[in-house]
Amino acid sequence: MIGQFSVVVSLKGNPFVKVAPTTKYFKVIENTDTKVNLRVLNKVTNVPYCDSFAVEEDWLILSPSPTANCCMVRMMVQVIFYKSTMFKNKITSNSISGAKEVWD
């Protein structure tokens, strides 16, 4: 199963860019009674240098049993570069710190 939706993300602390139009592409890798594995590819448009990379998320949700009232969630983030840019280190560090901020 593959799905997609578009969102407009507000950016804080950036004097040049206030919003980032983002398309999220979802793919269900595995879906069982105790395990869900999703892969999400985030592509941003109309923001300088965003055509050079995308951010991929891998979500793993595990439950000890189908009737359990708890689960474990693991989310991994990876920056995928499509072309070279001199801002690679800055993009990577901002993407990682942004993901940590969301989870905090």
N, C-alpha and C positions, 0 to 999 in steps of 0.2 A: 504494500500500500504506500503510495506517495501522495503527499499533499503539499500545498503551498499557500502562504498568505503574506500580505504586505502590511507593514506597519511603518509609522513615522516615529523615530526615536528622538527624544529631546536630549541635547548634549549640554552638560554643565561644565563650566570652566573653560570653554573654548571661545575666544573672542571673535573668531572668524566664521564658525559654523554653529548654527543654533539647532538645526534638525538634520537627521540622517534618514532618508527614505530607505527602508530595508525590506528585502524579500527573504523569507525563510522557507526553505525547502525541507520537508520532513519525509523520512523514509523509515518504515518499521522493519527492523532487521529480524527481530524475533518477538513473538507474542504468545506466551503460554499462561497457564493458571498461576504460575509463581515467578515468571520472568517477563519483563518488557525491555527491549533494547531499541532505542531510537537513534537515528543519526539526523542532525539538523545542520544544514549549510546556510549561513547568513551572508547575503551579498548586499552591499550598500551602494547607492548611486548618488550622483550629484554632490559628492564630497571629494575634495582633492586627494589624490593618491589611492582612493578606495577601489579603483579599477585594477590595482596591482595585487590585491589579495582578497581572501574571504576567510571567515571564521567558521570552523566546523566544531560542532558539539556532539559528543557521544554520551547518551543517557542510558544508564543501566539501573533498572528498578527490580529489586529482588524481594520476595516474600518467603518466609519459612514454610508457609502452607497457604492454600487458596482461601482459607477462612480466617487467617491471622489478622489482627488489628494493627499490625505494624509492618514496616518495610524498610529496606535499606536503599538509599539513592546515591549513585555515584555519577558525577558529571565531569567529563574531561573536555578540555578546550584545546584546539590546535589551530594555528594560523597557517593557511595555505597561500603561498605566493605564486601568482600567475606570471609575473614579470619582475625584473630586477628594479629595485628602488634604493636610493641612498638612505631612506628613512626606515629600513627594515627593522633595525633594533628598536627604534622608537615605537613603531607600529606594534611589534611583538610585546614590548613591555606595557604599552597602554591597553592592549587587548587582554593580557593576563590580569593586570590590576583591575580592569573594568569587570571582568568575570568574578574576581574575588569580592569586589564591592557588592555585586548583585547578591552573592551568597551570604555575605555578612549582614 
